[in-house]
């Protein structure tokens, strides 16, 4: 190798050695990068921690917008359906039942015969009396003809007339007794129960049938004496029948003025429309409307809180930092079940916190 070539190779080796960092320099560079990364990580962790803390402080809630609605307060009582015409039918005379002409569920009309009581003796008496009456009528007619011809005395004529009329009155009485041997329905309605059986002894006052007119129903209930001054005829009521899941709005047809001395209640009566689903003795839940306002701010009772004797609610309001909680003092009016009427302190459109309001304070950050 020539000297010239050796010098060139040496020069290249020096250049290569000068272009690459030494191990110490490389370690120093890596340590600097490590320090920069740790500083960046610490800064990011600090920012994330602030975000997490703010998120933890922010509470999740549910809000409900206040609306203008109807509010009603009720007096709750329980009653039962009653038929105005619910009659226990009995025989007017004692005797054995010889025939039954109806069955349960059958429609009957007023005056229709339901059963027959043994009237054999009465019929025999009628037959005997009819023979006597026929004879008395014939004698009277003959005596009358003679009297018109001025034959015989007036006393004979009057006796014949009296005998005939007396027997006619007896016949009318026996016919009336015969009619009483029939058990008849006093109303139009449905045979609800056939109590007596063929061959049973019927007696006045002992029910043999029950007839109900389901087209003329009412609800009867007793109201506590404490409400006697506010419950009156014509008051609006809501009547619910839980057994058939039916509800209707109507009015009180009658409210008693006198208080029952035993139960200390007043009786009310609510007329019912003709409804095939209603049955006598069915339970009725009656809500008498004693207070009503068509425009009211109504909120759930449970969201109302109290501090130092004052009532307040928590509402959600917008701020520069986001949604915050605000305490709002309110004036509570009437309450019924889970609803409360708010007289003042709220406006239509206010968002009242209905879930998550416990422990909230003014200006607490919240989220929906």
C-alpha positions, 0 to 999 in steps of 0.5 A: 500500500502506498503512503498516499492511500494510507493517509486517505484511510486514516483520514476517513477513520478519523471522520467516522470517529468524530461523527458518532457520539460516545457512550457517555454522551449517548447516556447523557442524552437518554437521561435528559429525554427521561427527565423531560418525559417524567416532567410531561407525565407529571403535568398530565397526571396533574391535569387528569387529577383535576378533571377526575376531582371535578367529575367526582364532585359533580353529582348526577341528578334527575329533574322534572319541569314544573307545569301548570296543572289541575290540583284536587284535594280529596276526602277518601271514604269507602262505600258499597253499591246498593240497589234502591229496589232490592226486595225480599219477597215473601208470602202474604199468607201462611201455607205450603208452596205448591208451585214455583214459576221462576228461576234465578237470573230471570227477568220479571215484571211488577205483579208477575207471579213468582210462586203459588201457596196452597189455596185449595180450601179457599177455592172450595170456599169460593165454590160454595159461596158462588152457589149461595151467591147465584141463588141469592142473585136469582131470588133478588131478581125475582123479588125485584120484578115482583116489587116493580109490579107492586107485589109483595112487601118492600121488606122482602125486596130489601132483604133479598137485595141485602143478602145478595150484596152481602154475599158479593162482598164475601166473594170479593174478600175470598177472591182477595185472599186467593190473590194473596196466596200468590207470591208476586214481584212488587217491582220490575227486576231480576230474580237474584235468589230463589230462597224457598223450595217446592213444599216449603212453608211460606209465611209473612215476613219470611223471604222466599225470593229476592228481586233486584232492579239493577237499573236503579243503583246507588253507592252508599257511604258514611262520612266522618263527623269531622267533614260534616260541614264541608260535604254537601249535596251536589259536591263532585266525587270520583268513584272507583270500583277496584274489582272491575277497574272502573272509575267515574266522576259524578256528584253526591245525590244526597248528603244527610243533615243529621249525624248518626249518634252511634257511628258519628257519621253522616250518610251520603248517596251517589246515584249510579248510571245503568251499568251491567258491570255494577253489582249490589254490595260491590266495594266502591272507593269514593273521593269527595273533591273538597278543594280544586284549582285549575291552575296550580304548580304541582310537585312531588311531596318527597322533594320538599325539604325543611331547614329552620322551619322553612320549606325548600326545594332544589332546582337546576340552573345554568351557570358559566361553570355548567349546571348547578344546584340552587336552593329555592324556598317555597310556600306549600299549599294543599297536599294529597298523597304524593302531590303538593301544591306550591303557592309561591317560590317556583315558576312554570318551566323551573327544573326541580331536582326529583332524584339525587337532591339529598345533600345538594347545596347551593352552587354544587355542580350537577349533571343530568 
